[in-house]
């Protein structure tokens, strides 16, 4: 299996952030501001995260994470080597990997609250929403969410915690694994889908 080698709090925070915008069951309306969308989604996450199951994480990630944006970026220099036929198994494996890791780490970082504090102006590239995540022990983290508009709703494209962008951490992990296994993305796909 893939060993993360990523500081646990960073990857866990990335999973929290991806999941938080992923759990909103209804589409964002055109009039709903990104900060409102994020607050609503984060409030719903607090109850969903307590389930602690990989299935719960996978369900929300499959529904709302911007899989191509996260996945293709995470392949780095190997993205061009991923055939169109391998994309769905790769995305499925990536979601499964993140979901299993998230379920195993969530109890170690129980979230008490998430408060949205601001958002940037939305551009064609998306919009950033800034928040403060407070753990049960009182520790706080500033988290910046990158939302991408997809139709009348949003998807998460990336998240920054402690100055580390989640996609960059996955890129380091995935590229390293592919390099160590012959330079073929299929090796990663097999590992992710075990």
Residue frames as a rotation matrix with the C-alpha (Angstrom) as fourth column:
UNK 1
0.580 0.815 0.000 0.00
0.815 -0.580 0.000 0.00
0.000 0.000 -1.000 0.00
UNK 2
0.126 -0.485 0.865 1.02
0.342 -0.798 -0.497 3.60
0.931 0.359 0.065 -0.33
UNK 3
-0.026 -0.217 -0.976 2.75
0.989 -0.149 0.007 5.05
-0.147 -0.965 0.218 2.72
UNK 4
0.829 0.515 0.219 1.74
0.551 -0.820 -0.157 8.67
0.099 0.250 -0.963 3.02
UNK 5
-0.229 -0.970 -0.081 4.92
0.970 -0.221 -0.102 10.21
0.081 -0.102 0.991 4.41
UNK 6
-0.220 0.276 0.936 2.82
0.137 -0.941 0.309 13.40
0.966 0.197 0.169 4.64
UNK 7
-0.979 -0.073 0.189 2.48
-0.168 -0.231 -0.958 14.98
0.113 -0.970 0.214 8.06
UNK 8
-0.643 0.755 -0.130 -0.75
0.760 0.649 0.008 13.45
0.091 -0.094 -0.991 9.38
UNK 9
-0.198 0.614 -0.764 -2.32
0.469 -0.625 -0.624 16.73
-0.861 -0.482 -0.164 10.46
UNK 10
-0.616 -0.074 -0.784 -1.85
-0.530 -0.698 0.482 18.22
-0.583 0.712 0.390 6.98
UNK 11
-0.907 0.298 -0.296 -3.38
-0.083 0.565 0.821 15.29
0.412 0.770 -0.488 5.11
UNK 12
-0.520 0.751 -0.406 -6.11
0.845 0.382 -0.375 14.94
-0.126 -0.538 -0.833 7.72
UNK 13
-0.304 0.387 -0.870 -6.92
0.078 -0.900 -0.428 18.63
-0.949 -0.198 0.243 7.44
UNK 14
-0.831 -0.013 -0.556 -6.97
-0.543 -0.197 0.816 18.27
-0.120 0.980 0.157 3.66
UNK 15
-0.796 0.559 -0.231 -9.42
0.434 0.794 0.425 15.40
0.421 0.238 -0.875 3.98
UNK 16
-0.364 0.668 -0.649 -11.52
0.699 -0.265 -0.664 17.41
-0.616 -0.695 -0.371 6.42
UNK 17
-0.468 0.128 -0.874 -11.60
-0.325 -0.945 0.036 20.35
-0.822 0.301 0.484 4.05
UNK 18
-0.905 0.139 -0.402 -12.39
-0.356 0.269 0.895 18.30
0.232 0.953 -0.194 0.97
UNK 19
-0.667 0.675 -0.316 -15.10
0.702 0.711 0.036 16.46
0.249 -0.198 -0.948 2.84
UNK 20
-0.518 0.483 -0.706 -16.60
0.412 -0.583 -0.701 19.58
-0.750 -0.653 0.103 4.35
UNK 21
-0.452 0.409 -0.793 -17.54
-0.712 -0.701 0.045 21.08
-0.537 0.585 0.608 1.04
UNK 22
-0.894 0.045 -0.446 -18.43
-0.291 0.698 0.654 17.70
0.341 0.715 -0.610 -0.25
UNK 23
-0.869 0.476 -0.131 -21.28
0.470 0.716 -0.515 16.91
-0.151 -0.510 -0.847 2.09
UNK 24
-0.592 0.707 -0.386 -23.84
-0.526 -0.702 -0.480 19.50
-0.610 -0.082 0.788 1.12
UNK 25
-0.496 0.410 0.766 -26.75
0.471 0.868 -0.159 17.41
-0.730 0.281 -0.623 -0.17
UNK 26
0.640 0.745 0.188 -28.37
0.580 -0.308 -0.754 20.12
-0.504 0.591 -0.630 -2.23
UNK 27
-0.009 -0.619 0.786 -26.93
0.931 -0.291 -0.219 22.24
0.364 0.730 0.579 -4.99
UNK 28
-0.542 -0.197 -0.817 -25.77
0.513 -0.848 -0.136 25.75
-0.666 -0.493 0.560 -4.18
UNK 29
0.595 0.755 0.276 -28.16
0.721 -0.349 -0.598 28.23
-0.355 0.555 -0.752 -5.63
UNK 30
0.090 -0.558 0.825 -26.82
0.785 -0.471 -0.404 30.93
0.613 0.684 0.395 -7.90
UNK 31
0.476 0.162 0.864 -27.59
-0.203 -0.936 0.287 33.44
0.855 -0.313 -0.413 -5.16
UNK 32
0.972 -0.149 -0.183 -25.85
0.224 0.344 0.912 31.52
-0.073 -0.927 0.368 -2.36
UNK 33
0.563 -0.823 0.074 -22.49
-0.785 -0.560 -0.264 33.09
0.259 0.091 -0.962 -1.58
UNK 34
0.128 -0.604 -0.787 -19.52
-0.098 0.782 -0.616 30.71
0.987 0.156 0.041 -1.35
UNK 35
-0.804 -0.449 0.390 -19.02
-0.396 -0.084 -0.914 31.59
0.443 -0.889 -0.111 2.32
UNK 36
-0.028 0.879 0.476 -22.67
-0.978 0.074 -0.194 30.67
-0.206 -0.471 0.858 3.04
UNK 37
0.629 0.195 -0.752 -22.32
-0.512 0.833 -0.212 27.44
0.585 0.518 0.624 1.09
UNK 38
-0.303 -0.858 -0.415 -19.18
-0.106 0.463 -0.880 26.55
0.947 -0.222 -0.232 3.02
UNK 39
-0.701 0.065 0.710 -20.71
-0.708 -0.186 -0.681 27.30
0.088 -0.980 0.177 6.41
UNK 40
0.401 0.913 0.071 -23.76
-0.912 0.405 -0.057 25.19
-0.081 -0.042 0.996 5.61
UNK 41
0.537 -0.259 -0.803 -21.59
-0.277 0.845 -0.457 22.35
0.797 0.468 0.383 4.34
UNK 42
-0.571 -0.819 0.052 -19.22
-0.275 0.131 -0.952 22.54
0.774 -0.558 -0.300 7.31
UNK 43
-0.328 0.538 0.777 -22.13
-0.937 -0.076 -0.342 22.40
-0.125 -0.840 0.529 9.76
UNK 44
0.746 0.613 -0.258 -23.38
-0.654 0.747 -0.115 19.25
0.122 0.255 0.959 8.04
UNK 45
0.133 -0.799 -0.587 -19.87
-0.277 0.539 -0.796 17.79
0.952 0.269 -0.149 8.10
UNK 46
-0.516 -0.370 0.773 -19.68
-0.809 -0.087 -0.582 17.98
0.283 -0.925 -0.254 11.87
UNK 47
0.294 0.676 0.675 -22.44
-0.785 0.574 -0.233 15.39
-0.545 -0.461 0.700 12.14
UNK 48
0.891 0.047 -0.452 -21.23
-0.365 0.668 -0.649 13.30
0.271 0.743 0.612 9.17
UNK 49
-0.014 -0.995 -0.103 -17.60
-0.601 0.091 -0.794 13.15
0.799 0.051 -0.599 10.36
UNK 50
-0.188 -0.019 0.982 -18.69
-0.959 0.217 -0.180 11.57
-0.210 -0.976 -0.059 13.63
UNK 51
0.875 0.480 -0.070 -19.69
-0.481 0.840 -0.252 8.42
-0.063 0.254 0.965 11.74
UNK 52
0.132 -0.960 0.247 -15.98
-0.764 0.060 0.642 7.82
-0.631 -0.274 -0.726 11.14
UNK 53
0.376 0.025 0.926 -16.52
0.294 0.945 -0.145 5.34
-0.879 0.327 0.348 8.33
UNK 54
-0.753 -0.658 -0.025 -14.64
0.111 -0.164 0.980 5.18
-0.649 0.735 0.197 5.04
UNK 55
-0.379 0.696 0.610 -18.00
0.925 0.271 0.266 4.69
0.020 0.665 -0.747 3.34
UNK 56
0.594 0.626 -0.506 -19.26
0.664 -0.736 -0.132 8.03
-0.455 -0.257 -0.852 4.68
UNK 57
-0.056 -0.702 -0.710 -16.11
-0.110 -0.702 0.703 9.81
-0.992 0.118 -0.038 3.51
UNK 58
-0.843 -0.306 0.443 -16.22
0.346 0.325 0.880 8.13
-0.413 0.895 -0.168 0.09
UNK 59
0.011 0.947 0.321 -19.88
0.984 0.047 -0.174 8.94
-0.180 0.318 -0.931 -0.37
UNK 60
0.692 0.286 -0.663 -19.41
0.292 -0.951 -0.105 12.65
-0.660 -0.121 -0.741 0.13
UNK 61
-0.304 -0.870 -0.387 -16.18
-0.195 -0.341 0.920 12.81
-0.932 0.355 -0.066 -1.86
UNK 62
-0.700 0.080 0.710 -17.77
0.638 0.517 0.571 11.01
-0.321 0.852 -0.413 -4.81
UNK 63
0.339 0.936 0.095 -20.71
0.906 -0.298 -0.302 13.39
-0.254 0.189 -0.949 -4.78
UNK 64
0.950 0.290 -0.112 -18.90
0.282 -0.956 -0.080 16.69
-0.131 0.044 -0.990 -4.62
UNK 65
0.159 -0.949 -0.271 -15.09
0.105 -0.257 0.961 16.68
-0.982 -0.181 0.059 -4.85
UNK 66
0.729 -0.010 -0.685 -13.71
-0.646 -0.342 -0.682 18.00
-0.227 0.940 -0.256 -8.15
UNK 67
0.672 -0.415 0.613 -12.05
0.160 0.890 0.426 14.69
-0.723 -0.188 0.665 -8.93
UNK 68
0.670 -0.474 0.571 -10.40
0.685 0.099 -0.722 15.68
0.286 0.875 0.391 -12.23
UNK 69
0.650 -0.419 0.634 -8.92
-0.349 -0.906 -0.241 18.84
0.675 -0.064 -0.735 -10.73
UNK 70
0.569 -0.419 0.707 -7.57
-0.735 0.126 0.666 17.03
-0.368 -0.899 -0.236 -7.68
UNK 71
0.702 -0.207 0.682 -6.62
0.173 0.978 0.119 13.79
-0.691 0.034 0.722 -9.41
UNK 72
0.767 -0.416 0.489 -4.93
0.554 0.045 -0.831 15.02
0.324 0.908 0.265 -12.56
UNK 73
0.591 -0.577 0.563 -2.95
-0.583 -0.788 -0.196 17.65
0.558 -0.212 -0.803 -10.67
UNK 74
0.590 -0.311 0.745 -1.90
-0.650 0.365 0.667 14.99
-0.479 -0.878 0.013 -8.17
UNK 75
0.816 -0.319 0.482 -0.40
0.482 0.835 -0.264 12.87
-0.318 0.448 0.836 -10.94
UNK 76
0.307 -0.736 -0.604 1.97
-0.203 -0.670 0.714 15.71
-0.930 -0.096 -0.355 -11.76
UNK 77
-0.350 -0.585 -0.732 4.31
-0.829 -0.170 0.533 14.88
-0.435 0.793 -0.425 -14.63
UNK 78
-0.944 0.002 0.330 2.53
0.096 0.958 0.270 11.54
-0.316 0.287 -0.904 -15.13
UNK 79
-0.148 0.970 -0.195 -0.91
-0.199 -0.222 -0.954 13.03
-0.969 -0.102 0.226 -15.82
UNK 80
0.054 0.124 -0.991 -0.33
-0.969 -0.235 -0.082 12.87
-0.243 0.964 0.108 -19.58
UNK 81
-0.814 -0.432 -0.388 0.37
-0.511 0.850 0.127 9.14
0.275 0.302 -0.913 -19.30
UNK 82
-0.643 0.666 0.378 -3.07
-0.036 0.467 -0.884 8.38
-0.765 -0.582 -0.276 -17.84
UNK 83
-0.921 0.351 0.168 -5.31
0.244 0.184 0.952 6.98
0.303 0.918 -0.255 -20.57
UNK 84
-0.472 0.825 0.310 -8.92
-0.779 -0.555 0.292 8.07
0.413 -0.104 0.905 -20.70
UNK 85
0.281 0.576 -0.768 -9.91
-0.176 0.817 0.549 4.49
0.943 -0.019 0.331 -19.91
UNK 86
-0.300 -0.493 -0.816 -7.85
0.718 0.447 -0.534 4.58
0.628 -0.746 0.220 -16.70
UNK 87
-0.652 0.009 0.758 -9.32
-0.270 -0.937 -0.221 7.83
0.708 -0.349 0.614 -15.39
UNK 88
0.376 0.886 0.271 -12.38
-0.608 0.016 0.793 6.39
0.699 -0.463 0.545 -13.67
UNK 89
0.635 -0.183 -0.750 -10.44
0.521 0.819 0.241 3.57
0.570 -0.544 0.615 -11.92
UNK 90
-0.515 -0.855 0.066 -7.87
0.563 -0.395 -0.726 6.17
0.646 -0.336 0.685 -10.85
UNK 91
-0.416 0.426 0.803 -10.49
-0.546 -0.824 0.154 8.57
0.727 -0.374 0.575 -9.46
UNK 92
0.663 0.708 -0.243 -12.27
-0.280 0.536 0.797 5.71
0.694 -0.460 0.554 -7.72
UNK 93
0.305 -0.651 -0.695 -9.01
0.762 0.605 -0.233 4.50
0.572 -0.459 0.680 -6.16
UNK 94
-0.670 -0.547 0.501 -8.02
0.206 -0.786 -0.583 8.02
0.713 -0.288 0.639 -5.14
UNK 95
0.015 0.774 0.633 -11.37
-0.689 -0.450 0.568 8.57
0.725 -0.444 0.527 -3.44
UNK 96
0.773 0.258 -0.580 -11.11
0.125 0.834 0.537 5.20
0.622 -0.487 0.613 -1.70
UNK 97
-0.153 -0.933 -0.326 -7.59
0.752 0.104 -0.651 5.99
0.641 -0.345 0.686 -0.50
UNK 98
-0.697 -0.078 0.713 -8.59
-0.213 -0.926 -0.310 9.40
0.685 -0.368 0.629 0.84
UNK 99
0.334 0.917 0.220 -11.74
-0.594 0.024 0.804 7.97
0.732 -0.399 0.553 2.42
UNK 100
0.604 -0.163 -0.780 -9.90
0.494 0.845 0.207 5.16
0.625 -0.510 0.591 4.22
UNK 101
-0.511 -0.857 -0.065 -7.22
0.635 -0.326 -0.701 7.52
0.579 -0.399 0.711 5.44
UNK 102
-0.477 0.407 0.779 -9.78
-0.448 -0.875 0.183 10.10
0.756 -0.262 0.600 6.52
UNK 103
0.625 0.762 -0.169 -11.79
-0.284 0.424 0.860 7.51
0.727 -0.489 0.481 8.45
UNK 104
0.358 -0.553 -0.752 -8.67
0.762 0.639 -0.107 6.27
0.540 -0.535 0.650 10.23
UNK 105
-0.663 -0.745 0.070 -7.48
0.604 -0.588 -0.538 9.77
0.442 -0.315 0.840 11.17
UNK 106
-0.093 0.706 0.702 -10.73
-0.038 -0.707 0.706 11.62
0.995 0.039 0.092 11.92
UNK 107
0.761 0.432 -0.484 -11.00
0.439 0.206 0.874 10.36
0.477 -0.878 -0.033 15.52
UNK 108
-0.052 -0.885 -0.462 -7.51
0.999 -0.046 -0.025 11.74
0.001 -0.463 0.886 16.24
UNK 109
-0.966 -0.255 0.036 -8.56
0.257 -0.961 0.096 15.28
0.010 0.102 0.995 15.24
UNK 110
-0.159 0.986 -0.040 -12.16
0.986 0.156 -0.064 15.76
-0.057 -0.049 -0.997 16.40
UNK 111
-0.777 -0.068 0.625 -13.54
0.294 -0.918 0.266 19.04
0.556 0.390 0.734 15.12
UNK 112
-0.547 0.584 -0.599 -15.63
0.617 -0.201 -0.760 21.18
-0.565 -0.786 -0.250 17.48
UNK 113
0.538 0.754 -0.378 -16.52
0.309 -0.593 -0.743 23.96
-0.784 0.283 -0.552 15.03
UNK 114
-0.486 -0.577 0.656 -15.82
0.861 -0.187 0.473 25.56
-0.151 0.795 0.588 11.71
UNK 115
0.382 0.572 -0.726 -16.40
0.413 -0.808 -0.419 29.25
-0.827 -0.140 -0.545 11.16
UNK 116
0.125 -0.280 0.952 -16.23
0.965 -0.188 -0.182 30.89
0.230 0.941 0.247 7.76
UNK 117
0.011 -0.207 -0.978 -14.64
0.630 -0.758 0.167 34.32
-0.777 -0.618 0.122 8.02
UNK 118
0.053 -0.002 -0.999 -14.30
-0.532 -0.846 -0.027 35.70
-0.845 0.533 -0.046 4.48
UNK 119
0.392 0.000 0.920 -14.23
0.690 0.661 -0.294 35.00
-0.608 0.751 0.259 0.78
UNK 120
-0.697 -0.627 -0.349 -12.40
0.154 -0.606 0.780 36.46
-0.701 0.490 0.519 -2.16
UNK 121
0.063 0.658 -0.750 -14.05
-0.803 -0.413 -0.429 37.81
-0.592 0.630 0.503 -5.28
UNK 122
0.303 0.117 0.946 -15.11
0.267 0.942 -0.202 34.94
-0.915 0.314 0.255 -7.53
UNK 123
-0.164 -0.407 -0.898 -13.24
-0.837 -0.424 0.345 34.77
-0.521 0.809 -0.271 -10.85
UNK 124
0.509 0.293 -0.810 -13.19
-0.766 0.584 -0.269 32.28
0.394 0.757 0.522 -13.70
UNK 125
-0.418 -0.773 -0.478 -10.55
-0.363 0.624 -0.692 30.37
0.833 -0.116 -0.541 -11.73
UNK 126
-0.034 0.469 -0.883 -12.84
0.715 0.628 0.306 30.02
0.698 -0.621 -0.357 -8.71
UNK 127
0.415 0.215 0.884 -13.17
-0.439 -0.804 0.402 31.57
0.797 -0.555 -0.239 -5.30
UNK 128
-0.572 -0.627 -0.529 -11.32
0.274 0.461 -0.844 31.20
0.773 -0.627 -0.092 -2.00
UNK 129
0.612 0.723 0.321 -13.14
-0.199 -0.252 0.947 30.94
0.766 -0.643 -0.010 1.30
UNK 130
-0.554 -0.826 0.109 -11.22
-0.244 0.035 -0.969 31.42
0.796 -0.563 -0.221 4.53
UNK 131
0.635 0.767 -0.094 -12.26
-0.184 0.269 0.946 29.68
0.751 -0.583 0.311 7.72
UNK 132
-0.411 -0.661 0.628 -11.13
-0.857 0.045 -0.514 28.82
0.311 -0.749 -0.585 11.22
UNK 133
0.323 0.412 -0.852 -11.36
-0.090 0.910 0.405 25.17
0.942 -0.054 0.331 12.26
UNK 134
-0.138 -0.307 0.942 -11.40
-0.957 -0.205 -0.207 24.54
0.256 -0.930 -0.265 16.01
UNK 135
-0.364 -0.057 -0.930 -10.65
-0.006 0.998 -0.059 21.09
0.931 -0.016 -0.364 17.38
UNK 136
0.636 0.684 -0.357 -12.17
0.294 0.213 0.932 19.78
0.713 -0.698 -0.066 20.61
UNK 137
0.195 -0.637 -0.745 -8.92
0.981 0.114 0.159 20.50
-0.016 -0.762 0.647 22.47
UNK 138
0.658 0.163 -0.735 -9.14
0.300 -0.952 0.057 24.18
-0.691 -0.258 -0.675 21.50
UNK 139
-0.507 -0.858 0.080 -6.45
0.357 -0.124 0.926 24.06
-0.785 0.498 0.369 18.81
UNK 140
0.619 0.713 -0.330 -7.37
-0.007 -0.415 -0.910 26.25
-0.785 0.566 -0.252 15.84
UNK 141
-0.477 -0.691 0.544 -6.29
0.608 0.188 0.771 26.17
-0.635 0.698 0.330 12.21
UNK 142
0.003 0.398 -0.917 -6.80
-0.587 -0.742 -0.324 28.72
-0.809 0.540 0.231 9.48
UNK 143
-0.361 -0.016 0.932 -8.07
0.549 0.805 0.227 26.83
-0.754 0.593 -0.282 6.45
UNK 144
-0.321 0.221 -0.921 -8.41
-0.691 -0.720 0.068 28.29
-0.648 0.658 0.384 2.94
UNK 145
-0.019 0.476 0.879 -10.79
0.397 0.811 -0.430 26.47
-0.918 0.341 -0.204 0.60
UNK 146
-0.799 -0.161 -0.579 -10.60
-0.457 -0.464 0.759 26.77
-0.391 0.871 0.297 -3.19
UNK 147
-0.004 0.888 0.461 -14.04
0.206 0.451 -0.868 26.35
-0.979 0.091 -0.185 -4.70
UNK 148
-0.978 -0.194 -0.076 -14.65
-0.053 -0.120 0.991 25.85
-0.201 0.974 0.107 -8.39
UNK 149
-0.108 0.981 -0.159 -18.05
-0.682 -0.189 -0.707 26.67
-0.724 0.033 0.689 -9.83
UNK 150
-0.990 -0.029 0.136 -19.52
0.069 0.744 0.664 23.73
-0.121 0.667 -0.735 -11.69
UNK 151
-0.333 0.915 0.227 -22.84
0.642 0.044 0.765 24.75
0.691 0.400 -0.602 -13.17
UNK 152
0.333 0.573 0.749 -24.99
-0.203 -0.732 0.650 26.21
0.921 -0.369 -0.128 -10.42
UNK 153
0.991 -0.004 -0.132 -22.93
0.125 0.346 0.930 24.69
0.042 -0.938 0.343 -7.61
UNK 154
0.358 -0.925 0.126 -19.39
-0.922 -0.371 -0.107 24.45
0.146 -0.078 -0.986 -6.31
UNK 155
0.857 -0.288 -0.428 -16.82
0.310 0.951 -0.019 21.69
0.412 -0.117 0.904 -6.05
UNK 156
0.733 -0.678 -0.049 -13.65
-0.263 -0.349 0.900 21.66
-0.627 -0.647 -0.434 -4.00
UNK 157
0.838 -0.516 -0.177 -10.47
-0.105 0.166 -0.981 21.90
0.536 0.840 0.085 -6.02
UNK 158
-0.183 -0.930 -0.318 -7.94
0.440 0.212 -0.873 22.31
0.879 -0.300 0.371 -3.22
UNK 159
0.916 0.400 0.041 -7.43
0.135 -0.402 0.906 23.41
0.379 -0.824 -0.422 0.36
UNK 160
-0.106 -0.969 0.224 -4.59
0.007 -0.226 -0.974 25.02
0.994 -0.102 0.031 2.28
UNK 161
0.956 0.258 -0.140 -3.82
0.122 0.085 0.989 24.21
0.267 -0.963 0.050 5.91
UNK 162
0.605 -0.761 -0.234 -0.76
0.227 -0.117 0.967 25.59
-0.763 -0.639 0.102 7.68
UNK 163
0.173 -0.518 -0.838 0.40
-0.739 -0.631 0.238 26.92
-0.652 0.578 -0.492 4.31
UNK 164
-0.841 -0.431 0.329 0.34
-0.156 0.773 0.615 23.47
-0.519 0.466 -0.717 2.69
UNK 165
-0.086 0.799 -0.596 -1.94
-0.992 -0.126 -0.026 22.91
-0.095 0.588 0.803 -0.28
UNK 166
0.255 0.313 0.915 -3.55
-0.453 0.875 -0.173 19.46
-0.854 -0.370 0.365 -0.29
UNK 167
0.991 0.129 -0.047 -3.16
-0.098 0.430 -0.897 18.74
-0.096 0.894 0.439 -3.99
UNK 168
0.344 -0.936 -0.077 0.55
-0.776 -0.237 -0.584 19.48
0.528 0.261 -0.808 -3.72
UNK 169
-0.217 -0.386 0.897 0.89
-0.864 0.503 0.007 16.91
-0.454 -0.774 -0.442 -0.93
UNK 170
0.590 0.485 0.646 -0.98
-0.118 0.843 -0.525 14.29
-0.799 0.234 0.554 -2.96
UNK 171
0.883 -0.322 -0.341 1.15
-0.388 -0.090 -0.917 15.13
0.265 0.942 -0.205 -6.00
UNK 172
-0.071 -0.962 0.262 4.32
-0.979 0.016 -0.204 14.49
0.192 -0.271 -0.943 -4.03
UNK 173
-0.133 0.105 0.986 2.93
-0.565 0.809 -0.162 11.21
-0.814 -0.579 -0.049 -2.75
UNK 174
0.751 0.553 0.361 1.49
-0.037 0.580 -0.814 9.96
-0.659 0.598 0.456 -6.05
UNK 175
0.737 -0.547 -0.396 4.39
-0.581 -0.215 -0.785 11.04
0.345 0.809 -0.476 -8.28
UNK 176
-0.195 -0.853 0.484 6.84
-0.976 0.217 -0.011 9.43
-0.095 -0.475 -0.875 -5.88
UNK 177
0.100 0.310 0.945 4.93
-0.319 0.910 -0.265 6.17
-0.942 -0.275 0.190 -5.89
UNK 178
0.960 0.280 -0.009 4.72
-0.083 0.255 -0.963 6.08
-0.268 0.926 0.268 -9.69
UNK 179
0.431 -0.878 -0.210 8.44
-0.827 -0.291 -0.481 6.87
0.361 0.381 -0.851 -10.04
UNK 180
-0.335 -0.569 0.751 9.35
-0.855 0.518 0.011 4.08
-0.395 -0.639 -0.661 -7.61
UNK 181
-0.025 0.439 0.898 7.17
0.021 0.899 -0.438 1.64
-0.999 0.008 -0.032 -9.57
UNK 182
-0.355 -0.306 0.883 8.40
0.756 0.462 0.464 1.95
-0.550 0.833 0.067 -13.14
UNK 183
-0.883 -0.063 -0.465 6.92
-0.116 -0.931 0.347 5.30
-0.454 0.360 0.815 -14.12
UNK 184
-0.737 0.675 -0.040 3.54
0.184 0.258 0.948 3.86
0.651 0.691 -0.314 -15.05
UNK 185
-0.553 0.583 0.595 0.37
-0.796 -0.580 -0.172 5.34
0.245 -0.569 0.785 -13.49
UNK 186
0.289 0.693 -0.661 -1.23
-0.410 0.713 0.568 1.88
0.865 0.107 0.490 -13.62
UNK 187
-0.469 -0.510 -0.721 0.95
0.464 0.552 -0.692 0.84
0.752 -0.659 -0.022 -10.68
UNK 188
-0.964 0.159 0.215 -0.64
-0.265 -0.660 -0.703 3.63
0.030 -0.734 0.678 -8.63
UNK 189
-0.150 0.975 -0.166 -4.13
-0.872 -0.051 0.487 2.67
0.466 0.217 0.858 -9.81
UNK 190
0.080 0.111 -0.991 -3.60
0.104 0.987 0.119 -0.93
0.991 -0.112 0.067 -8.71
UNK 191
-0.782 -0.454 -0.427 -2.28
0.461 0.040 -0.887 0.18
0.420 -0.890 0.178 -5.29
UNK 192
-0.841 0.475 0.261 -5.13
-0.539 -0.783 -0.310 2.64
0.057 -0.401 0.914 -4.74
UNK 193
0.067 0.945 -0.321 -7.78
-0.867 0.215 0.450 0.08
0.494 0.248 0.833 -5.59
UNK 194
-0.651 -0.333 -0.682 -6.51
0.003 0.897 -0.441 -2.69
0.759 -0.289 -0.584 -3.30
